[in-house]
Amino acid sequence: MTIYTRKTLAALGAATLTAAVALSGCSSDAGSSDSSSDGSSSTAAAEATTEASADKDKDKGKEMEAGRGPITFAMGKNDTDKLKPVIADWNKEHPDEKVTLKELAGEADAQRETLVQSLQAKSGEYDVMALDVVWTAEFAANQWLEPLEGDMAVDTSKLLKPTVDSATYAGKLYAMPQNTNGQLLFRNTELVPEAPKDFAQLAADCTNLPDGTDCLITQLKQYEGLTVNTAGFIEGAGGHIVGDDGKTPEVTSAESMKGLETMVGAYKDGVIAKAATGANEETTHLTFIEGKSAFAINWPYMYDMAKTNDSSTVKDHFDVQPLGKDTLGFASTLGGYNNGINPFSENKLTARDFVEFITNEKNQKSFAEASFPPVLASIYDDADLIKDYPFLPALKQSLENAVPRPVSPFYPAISKAIQDNAYAALNGDKSVEDASKDMEAAIGQANK
């Protein structure tokens, strides 16, 4: 369907007016060539021509509406409560371009399957799709997303840059960041009063912990959490999983292998809890809030758990600090959603305006208040919000230093390659060198 810009619309209007004047002029000339007694006929002809031109203008007006109208927004049901107020505000302001929320399954795999089936059928049923950040490259590579350029361009200048990077594939923006997420280092201040400056100091801080207390708990179970943490150590050491092309494996570089060695060595030495290879996010937060570990790497939601949960023993004695390769040698990876626009949508301009609307200050502030980390950078500096959410400055720093997970259309296979080999190295089934080589081979195979 043709999408008209403001310049195009102006040109169309001017062309219509010129045509109407020309037609009226020709009719008047023709009328005067007969006799002055036929003036009424000329007038009637002119009026008919004017009416015809008006009808053409109405038809043209209908064409001008191309690309605008009601749209459907698809998102996993677990987080739609944060978007419902946003949609309500939009609908009040845009009664002719209302957004209908379509809740998808809560499980990420089921969400993806629903969207893929619809897009493969070239259906426009979902105009805007909330995508897990790791799906963006895959959907873009399959031409399931409308590039955000030209008439579809959006303003990302005020957003956190790593979030924009996560929505970019092959140098082109394919989605609008909606919300994000980054990891933090939590510390039990009763056990470790001062924040460590680097990972070596963190390890040293754990030498005199009470018996039965772990040093650091994080997610090394064989699932996506292991990919996230392995990437964090590798990127924190200056290495990379893949190159800028999203395909070429770089896990055997000296820096990447150093990062994997740091993680594996810390696990073997007991700096990372032995329970970590069976831990997910829930295990992590329970371990920390029950006072069973001095440190934890987890997502910001754990702050509220530690502060308010009835079972928390650390309510008044914990703190957080940002992660980054220049400090703790661990770079946070990104979570969150990117909003993609369906290339088969009939109302792409409305879709474009809606995804931008989500990133305005009011909406992004509401996300922060709902522990749904925003992508608008200025929100993290809001003094009133910081009073209620003291972790925001640390989270902003983590996010500014964060690295997106590999932006690749083959991400699921890359993640599996990381998990299989990192887990084998942690359990002593492979050396770090062999695990890195096997990881490289598996990633290379996945990209073919």
VOGU-3710 file (C-alpha; in Angstrom, 3 decimals, decimal comma):
1> mtiytrktla> 0,000/0,000/0,000  1,337/3,464/-0,905  2,372/5,664/1,998  2,235/9,430/1,380  4,557/11,917/3,063  3,513/15,464/3,887  5,440/16,705/0,821  3,674/14,195/-1,385  0,297/15,201/-0,014  1,027/18,859/-0,650
11> algaatltaa> 2,030/18,068/-4,202  -1,123/16,029/-4,786  -3,295/18,858/-3,446  -1,558/21,394/-5,683  -1,964/19,157/-8,720  -5,676/18,744/-8,034  -6,175/22,499/-7,712  -4,291/23,177/-10,940  -6,370/20,584/-12,782  -9,596/22,094/-11,475
21> valsgcssda> -8,610/25,586/-12,622  -7,551/24,298/-16,032  -10,812/22,401/-16,521  -12,908/25,422/-15,483  -10,972/27,658/-17,850  -11,494/25,321/-20,799  -15,241/25,113/-20,073  -15,559/28,925/-19,914  -13,699/29,382/-23,200  -15,879/26,789/-24,899
31> gssdsssdgs> -19,050/28,458/-23,604  -18,103/31,946/-24,823  -17,333/30,718/-28,324  -21,015/29,863/-28,925  -22,899/33,042/-27,993  -23,403/35,275/-25,003  -26,961/33,961/-24,720  -25,586/30,565/-23,543  -24,060/32,002/-20,373  -26,302/29,902/-18,191
41> sstaaaeatt> -25,020/26,761/-19,925  -21,427/27,830/-19,265  -22,230/28,478/-15,652  -23,860/25,078/-15,292  -20,903/23,423/-16,967  -18,492/25,220/-14,687  -20,492/24,210/-11,634  -20,546/20,594/-12,793  -16,802/20,712/-13,332  -16,283/22,199/-9,877
51> easadkdkdk> -18,412/19,438/-8,306  -16,478/16,819/-10,232  -13,220/18,346/-8,994  -14,563/18,346/-5,444  -15,435/14,675/-5,796  -11,917/14,002/-7,043  -10,539/15,905/-4,042  -12,590/13,677/-1,731  -11,248/10,579/-3,447  -7,756/12,009/-3,196
61> gkemeagrgp> -8,358/12,675/0,490  -9,147/9,017/0,968  -5,846/8,130/-0,680  -4,091/10,549/1,649  -5,229/8,411/4,569  -3,239/5,458/3,255  -0,958/4,118/5,965  -3,163/5,328/8,813  -5,953/3,693/10,762  -6,580/1,227/13,613
71> itfamgkndt> -3,755/-1,165/14,459  -3,142/-4,252/16,588  -0,257/-4,524/19,072  0,935/-8,041/19,944  2,849/-8,718/23,158  3,405/-11,555/25,623  0,801/-11,413/28,378  3,284/-11,364/31,262  4,115/-7,678/30,776  1,046/-6,188/29,102
81> dklkpviadw> -0,065/-4,530/32,350  2,661/-1,929/31,757  1,388/-1,182/28,252  -2,344/-1,008/28,913  -2,237/2,568/30,343  -0,038/3,639/27,415  -2,513/2,224/24,914  -5,430/3,896/26,717  -3,702/7,291/26,493  -2,943/6,783/22,815
91> nkehpdekvt> -6,534/5,822/22,039  -7,870/8,964/23,747  -5,619/11,113/21,589  -6,138/9,129/18,357  -9,786/8,012/18,131  -9,431/7,197/14,419  -6,179/5,243/14,887  -6,951/3,144/17,932  -4,624/0,402/19,117  -6,031/-3,006/20,059
101> lkelageada> -3,882/-5,123/22,368  -3,460/-8,768/21,401  -2,013/-10,740/24,304  0,228/-13,638/23,297  1,309/-16,590/25,432  3,479/-15,918/28,456  6,260/-18,243/27,290  8,759/-16,658/24,915  8,987/-19,655/22,566  5,205/-19,744/22,138
111> qretlvqslq> 5,126/-15,999/21,439  7,778/-16,354/18,769  6,008/-19,305/17,136  2,726/-17,372/16,884  4,419/-14,381/15,281  6,511/-16,442/12,883  3,508/-18,408/11,628  1,588/-15,199/10,999  4,488/-13,507/9,212  5,256/-16,546/7,079
121> aksgeydvma> 1,641/-16,356/5,895  2,247/-12,662/5,050  -0,561/-11,679/7,370  -1,023/-8,125/8,601  -3,000/-9,185/11,685  -0,289/-7,901/14,062  0,751/-4,399/13,019  3,225/-3,867/15,866  5,034/-6,738/17,583  6,881/-6,612/20,902
131> ldvvwtaefa> 9,972/-8,710/20,213  12,442/-10,170/22,654  15,642/-8,285/21,835  17,342/-11,470/20,601  14,661/-12,026/17,923  15,192/-8,709/16,170  18,018/-9,822/13,893  16,266/-13,060/12,939  13,039/-11,258/12,016  14,956/-8,582/10,089
141> anqwlepleg> 16,982/-11,145/8,143  13,748/-12,885/7,111  12,227/-9,558/5,971  9,553/-9,783/8,655  10,181/-6,219/9,851  9,668/-2,883/8,118  12,980/-0,964/8,119  12,669/2,271/10,092  14,072/4,607/7,470  12,749/7,197/5,037
151> dmavdtskll> 9,070/7,890/5,751  9,231/5,298/8,533  12,219/6,868/10,344  11,977/7,325/14,126  13,982/9,439/16,565  16,299/7,344/18,744  18,686/10,159/19,725  17,499/10,282/23,338  17,540/6,545/23,931  20,314/4,511/25,561
161> kptvdsatya> 22,668/3,609/22,721  23,048/-0,128/23,509  19,268/-0,495/23,236  19,369/1,039/19,761  22,233/-1,290/18,843  20,067/-4,253/19,850  17,424/-3,124/17,331  19,925/-2,645/14,506  20,812/-5,326/11,966  23,330/-5,012/9,124
171> gklyampqnt> 23,652/-1,306/9,827  19,922/-0,605/9,564  17,356/0,085/12,307  14,548/-2,468/12,189  12,745/-1,872/15,487  12,134/0,758/18,147  13,410/-0,084/21,641  10,531/-0,166/24,133  12,052/-1,178/27,451  15,312/-2,747/28,476
181> ngqllfrnte> 17,000/-4,632/31,279  20,503/-4,969/32,625  22,251/-6,853/35,407  23,529/-5,445/38,672  25,922/-6,681/41,341  24,081/-7,022/44,673  26,129/-6,967/47,874  25,247/-7,899/51,440  26,751/-4,897/53,241  26,742/-6,693/56,594
191> lvpeapkdfa> 29,117/-9,302/55,143  31,080/-6,998/52,817  30,836/-3,321/53,860  32,771/-1,812/50,940  32,079/-2,205/47,224  34,803/-4,166/45,377  36,679/-2,288/42,669  37,340/-5,339/40,509  36,701/-9,067/40,381  39,958/-9,867/42,185
201> qlaadctnlp> 38,897/-7,724/45,135  35,461/-9,365/45,114  37,153/-12,744/45,482  39,393/-11,431/48,270  36,379/-10,022/50,121  35,003/-13,526/50,418  37,945/-15,110/52,219  36,518/-14,652/55,722  32,806/-15,297/55,234  30,875/-17,281/57,868
211> dgtdclitql> 30,734/-21,021/57,292  27,986/-22,023/54,919  27,862/-18,615/53,209  28,639/-18,513/49,501  30,622/-15,746/47,890  28,834/-15,087/44,569  25,631/-16,634/43,244  24,605/-16,228/39,609  22,920/-18,253/36,869  25,120/-20,992/35,398
221> kqyegltvnt> 22,407/-23,575/34,860  22,328/-24,840/31,261  19,737/-22,432/29,835  19,711/-18,855/28,527  21,045/-17,587/31,846  24,322/-19,405/31,190  24,600/-17,710/27,787  24,045/-14,325/29,441  26,675/-14,890/32,127  29,237/-16,428/29,772
231> agfiegaggh> 28,812/-13,454/27,433  29,189/-11,143/30,431  32,585/-12,594/31,373  33,807/-12,775/27,761  32,749/-9,219/26,896  34,052/-8,032/30,273  37,512/-9,289/29,335  37,398/-7,407/26,037  36,377/-10,393/23,914  33,315/-11,056/21,786
241> ivgddgktpe> 31,071/-13,962/20,925  30,790/-12,971/17,248  32,114/-10,147/15,112  30,266/-7,072/13,917  28,766/-9,072/11,057  26,824/-11,175/13,578  28,293/-14,342/12,083  32,049/-14,706/12,457  32,906/-16,428/15,772  35,502/-14,679/17,941
251> vtsaesmkgl> 35,416/-16,904/21,010  38,959/-18,208/20,503  40,598/-14,780/20,723  42,923/-14,285/23,682  40,472/-11,869/25,317  37,478/-14,160/24,896  39,310/-17,157/26,292  40,505/-15,059/29,235  36,885/-14,194/30,042  35,777/-17,827/29,919
261> etmvgaykdg> 38,771/-18,821/32,047  37,818/-16,204/34,668  34,314/-17,661/34,955  35,439/-21,285/35,003  38,304/-20,568/37,422  36,039/-18,665/39,799  33,614/-21,588/39,840  36,348/-24,135/40,484  37,883/-21,979/43,226  34,551/-21,518/44,964
271> viakaatgan> 34,281/-17,792/44,346  31,174/-18,586/42,335  28,905/-20,860/44,380  28,849/-24,529/43,452  25,064/-24,270/43,427  25,307/-21,813/40,525  25,345/-24,568/37,877  21,799/-25,403/38,974  20,684/-21,821/39,566  18,257/-19,653/37,618
281> eetthltfie> 17,087/-16,110/38,492  14,684/-17,309/41,195  17,333/-19,503/42,848  19,680/-16,536/42,784  17,329/-14,095/44,473  16,265/-16,603/47,116  19,888/-17,402/47,963  20,771/-13,739/48,333  17,730/-12,438/50,225  17,990/-15,322/52,680
291> gksafainwp> 21,539/-14,165/53,509  23,222/-17,248/52,050  25,601/-15,373/49,719  27,656/-12,218/49,988  27,160/-11,212/46,341  24,711/-11,918/43,538  24,468/-10,991/39,872  20,857/-10,571/38,889  18,289/-8,311/37,221  16,869/-5,178/38,919
301> ymydmaktnd> 13,614/-6,867/39,958  15,603/-8,443/42,803  15,995/-5,037/44,461  12,318/-4,958/45,384  12,462/-8,596/46,453  15,366/-7,889/48,814  13,740/-4,752/50,182  10,162/-5,879/50,733  9,855/-9,672/50,612  8,744/-11,163/53,921
311> sstvkdhfdv> 11,492/-13,782/53,759  14,260/-11,254/53,134  16,949/-11,082/55,803  18,854/-8,290/54,036  16,181/-5,577/53,879  18,318/-2,935/55,550  21,800/-4,085/54,651  22,336/-4,543/50,955  23,486/-2,339/48,106  23,957/-2,527/44,339
321> qplgkdtlgf> 26,651/-1,392/41,947  26,953/-1,310/38,166  28,671/-3,948/36,099  31,193/-3,134/33,398  34,362/-4,390/31,809  36,361/-1,448/33,186  35,331/-2,200/36,761  34,321/-5,743/37,640  35,355/-7,365/34,364  31,783/-8,382/33,671
331> astlggynng> 29,668/-6,577/31,073  25,927/-6,717/31,515  23,916/-8,036/28,611  20,580/-6,558/27,596  17,076/-7,827/28,061  13,794/-6,184/27,187  11,588/-5,670/24,147  12,014/-4,014/20,767  8,861/-3,018/18,877  8,888/-4,126/15,259
341> inpfsenklt> 6,438/-3,069/12,548  4,906/-5,727/10,329  5,814/-5,132/6,654  2,374/-6,493/5,709  0,537/-3,938/7,855  -1,877/-1,615/6,049  -1,373/1,178/8,596  2,375/1,507/8,926  2,385/5,244/9,599  0,114/4,821/12,601
351> ardfvefitn> 2,323/1,952/13,746  5,411/4,158/13,431  3,836/6,959/15,455  2,678/4,510/18,121  6,111/2,940/18,701  7,550/6,448/19,075  4,739/7,425/21,435  5,718/4,583/23,765  9,132/6,189/24,271  7,872/9,598/25,398
361> eknqksfaea> 8,812/10,839/28,867  5,463/10,133/30,528  5,292/6,547/29,317  8,913/5,767/30,034  8,565/7,167/33,545  5,575/4,903/34,122  7,764/1,965/33,074  10,381/2,900/35,672  7,683/3,113/38,341  6,593/-0,410/37,383
371> sfppvlasiy> 10,160/-1,822/37,578  10,164/-2,108/33,788  13,497/-0,434/32,927  12,989/2,341/30,359  15,060/3,070/27,265  14,812/6,880/27,550  18,138/7,874/29,118  16,876/10,954/30,993  14,520/8,898/33,177  17,490/7,481/35,079
381> ddadlikdyp> 18,421/11,002/36,232  14,977/11,886/37,621  15,581/12,915/41,246  12,083/11,988/42,413  12,331/8,527/40,885  15,763/7,941/42,380  14,311/8,553/45,861  11,946/5,637/45,341  14,272/3,523/43,207  17,836/4,133/44,441
391> flpalkqsle> 19,278/1,555/42,040  18,493/3,651/38,928  21,892/5,435/38,633  23,735/2,112/38,959  21,416/0,502/36,435  21,964/3,349/33,976  25,714/2,836/34,210  25,317/-0,920/33,714  23,138/-0,297/30,669  25,507/2,276/29,177
401> navprpvspf> 28,301/-0,294/29,456  26,109/-3,189/28,358  26,608/-5,278/25,250  23,678/-6,786/23,349  23,698/-10,538/22,994  24,912/-11,550/19,508  22,768/-9,675/16,978  22,390/-12,608/14,620  19,539/-14,304/12,740  20,984/-17,570/14,056
411> ypaiskaiqd> 20,907/-16,577/17,706  19,194/-19,721/19,089  21,926/-21,946/17,637  24,642/-19,581/18,863  23,159/-19,619/22,367  23,104/-23,420/22,368  26,751/-23,532/21,288  27,673/-21,247/24,195  25,645/-23,200/26,745  26,872/-26,647/25,721
421> nayaalngdk> 30,540/-25,759/25,817  30,590/-23,364/28,759  28,720/-25,931/30,862  31,195/-28,649/29,860  34,093/-26,400/30,876  32,486/-25,561/34,230  32,016/-29,243/35,032  35,558/-30,154/33,984  34,485/-32,172/30,942  36,460/-29,876/28,639
431> svedaskdme> 39,371/-27,520/29,070  38,715/-23,832/28,428  40,776/-24,095/25,240  38,836/-27,086/23,915  35,507/-25,572/24,952  36,397/-22,369/23,101  37,404/-24,248/19,941  34,259/-26,381/20,004  32,161/-23,281/20,629  33,774/-21,604/17,623
441> aaigqank> 33,066/-24,594/15,410  29,444/-24,836/16,530  28,824/-21,125/15,999  30,433/-21,315/12,564  28,208/-24,259/11,660  25,108/-22,441/12,910  25,787/-19,532/10,579  25,946/-21,678/7,433
//
